[in-house]
Amino acid sequence: MKILFHLKFVLLLTVLFSFCSCREVNKENNGGEEPVAPEAGDVTIYITTNTRSQDFKKQATSFSSKSNMSPTTIKLDPAKRYQTMDGFGAAVTGSTCYNLMQMTTENRDKFLKETFSPTEGMGQSYIRIAIGCSDFSLSEYTCCDTPGIENFALTSEETEYVIPILKEILTINPDVKIMGSPWTSPRWMKVNNLTDLQPFNSWTSGQLNPAYYADYASYFVKWIQVFEQQGIKIYSVTPQNEPLNRGNSASLFMGWQEQLEFVKNHLVPQFKEASLSTKIYLFDHNFNYDNMADQNDYPVKIYDAGIDANVVAGAAYHNYGGNKSELLDIHEKHPERELVFTETSIGTWNDGRNLEVRLIDDMREVALGTVNNWCKGVIVWNLMLDSDRGPNREGGCQTCYGAVDIDRNSYTNITRNSHYYIIGHLSSVVKPGAVRIGTSGFSDAGFYFSAFENTDGTYAVVLLNSNSAAKLITLDDGTNHFSYEVPAKSVISYRWKK
């Protein structure tokens, strides 16, 4: 009997040890998480770790039936309401469209659905395109290179690449918003400065000749109308990409006084006359105004001078200089005006393909950093570049990576970089029309987050854990609560029905 009992005891220990070992293996293969059925539960979750051990992994969890006593609780406060969100996305440049068109139809459709579909993918919802060329185009051009506004016409880059890709995107997600920004006016509209007013036949630098302000406003109207004739509605425009940057391969200097005159007395009246609903966002440049003292508070100076608030919705910003705190300063000076974030880049200079670094920094500074400072849209630079960082233009950025990079040898293999994940973590759970809401409670160092209420009655939270240790976080909306362990150095997005 003793021998039999001993054998049974050894067998029991063996079974227990095997069970525990299997659980540890499963836990390790899931990045430290217990395996969870991805579709089962009250809360949909997406997780990306900076090591890609979880690569935008879809998970789920359920509400807890127990009382919430957790000291690490983020409590939602829907009564405290901030900005209404327009969406999140990337720039669909000529280079992006060219690369997408090199893919097979099947592979391109798969990628675009993964990116833009609100039901089958990330649901990215706001994109930016160039009015004419950018430094990521196949050539330098505008839509009116022959003098005379009557010569306005689309070019082959629009008709063969940009418009076909936009139509494919809109078929997948008809609600995608599109912003247009020019890098330069037609060269025949340029002068060397506003004193000499000498012709300036260059793609780079120069200023807009006041004699052509009306023609250039007509250029915008014609561009919007011709896209709408193609079934592509233009939601918003900026008068000039980086108006304080004279050095881009295609560029135009436009100080705040010039922009005031052009927008107030020409662009706005022509938009109204053409019955366009397209919004105008001023500035579209860096937080630090390129250290030009007379250009500080660029959009504020225009607001203060008096400009139509129904057409000029607000201002757009980039982060190539200065600090995101400038957004809060501008909001406080004119809280009735909107803010959008329209460009940021990764490249060889900031370890752009190193997700271990970039996922954390870009989520903190770009995604959550701009949203928590009142931006209602977040758009990063090129959606897709090739493995040689192109196609690009001489004199423009030749060291930039895309949100994704595609191997130009086969146009099949795609590397997803930080910008793709940070936009996806927002767009997957925060839908257009959502309102950012307040939170209280948990606020440990290294954690950054934002909460939202969607129009369909769901809540969304996007959270960054930049620390080297995982932590069990509880979310509580006042009716339901749940807990989930947030992995070290990860981004996690949650969405659930009230």
Secondary structure by P-SEA (a helix, b strand, c coil): caaaaaaaaaaaaaaaaaaaaaaaaaaaaaccccccccccccbbbbbbcccccccccccbbbbbcccccccccccccccccccccccccccccaaaaaaaaaccaaaaaaaaaacccccccccccbbbbbcccccccccccccccccccccccccccccccaaaaaaaaaaacccbbbbbbbcccccccccccccccccccccccccccccaaaaaaaaaaaaaaaaaaacccccccccccccccccccbbbbbcaaaaaaaaaccaaaaaaaacccbbbbcccccccccccccccaaaaaaaaacccccccccbbbbccccccaaaaaaaaacccbbbbbccccccccccccccccaaaaaaaccaaaaaaacccbbbbccccccccccccccccccccccccccccccccbbbbcaaaaaaaaaaaccccccccccccccccccccbbbbbccccbbbbbbbccccbbbbbbbbcccccbbbbbcccbbbbbbbcc
